[in-house]
Amino acid sequence: MNATPRSAALRVGLVGYGLAGSVFHAPLVAATEGLVLDTVVTSDPERAAGARAEFPDVRIAASPDELWDRAGGADALDLVVIASPNKTHVPLATAALTAGIPAVVDKPLAATAAEARELAALAERTGTFLSVFQNRRWDNDFLTVRRLLADGELGEVQRFESRFERWRPQLKGGWRESGAPEEIGGLLYDLGSHVVDQALVLFGPAVRVYAETDVRRPGAEADDDTFIAVTHANGVRSHFYVSATTAQLGPRLRVLGSRAGYVKYGLDPQEGALREGLRPGKDAPWGVEPEHCWGRLGAGESPLTGGGMPVPTLPGDYPAYYAAVAAALREGGPAPVTAYEAAQCLDVLEAARRSSRDGVVVEIPTPTGSPTSTGSPTPSGS
């Protein structure tokens, strides 16, 4: 990938200004030194007005085609962020890469691992930057677990439990809850993309998958209560729970090792802060949680009764993702999250869907392609 000169800010186009675009991407791009939000693509007048209200200098485009038409000219964009509905990710990423425009795509990158690998190959053929927005690699709890592993605090990890649970008994509607296969809706591909990606970063490739996906709420079409069990090649077993129907929430993370275990309740505060209108760089300290939310480290005690030692939670750092993107574009370095990594995550999600459908354990072949990313700390202790 060719590097971009440092003289001017990199101009970013954002396709989609729904939840992902308005809450996550636009504020994080705007907060990143060296990036400027140039254009938002939306045909919704209310969303366009919202974009202009927060970013007065932003241009509004009604169609992504307006971005591709600018490629190669004096008005060309340096990066396009695709934060539109899941079913549009592959065609829009294909169009961007074909036009030679670097692209960030929200998760899931595609419906299948094969499509993700095709996009990775297209990026390589065109020499165009491509990355996937897996922001929860920069969650506070995940960063804290990585530090504990690197320091050897847990010993040899044997089991990893990760929960992304909510209590939302009423449907919201929209494509995220659609059962139409082309929409790529449901929690398996939504929250499941986060928890599986985190585990693969921590403990390496998966070799076996078992899953139970259920549709619990009246009128629901897509999975809203899902369990996934993964065996990693190194022997670690990961259990994932993603649900919209959990009346009592479990720990966000529980990591059990030969020396100690770590238990952490509660979600990283960054999403809540972004939803409330707080912004990195303006509202400090960013990503910091109060002491009563810290997880606990110990052996043989219950954290619910005060057992174990409180572990200060490292600050969450979503801004680090786009800082790494900007650095890669400027210096020609690697993407913080690669399409090949997204493909490995999709290998697991596809296996989980098949496992649940057929009631079987699914074996995953040894992954191919670039398995690791250099955009975040190297996994250790696993």
Summary of the structure (lengths in Angstrom):
residues: 382
radius of gyration: 20.4
end to end distance: 31.8
largest distance: 64.0
contacts: 1308
relative contact order: 0.16
helix: 35%
strand: 21%
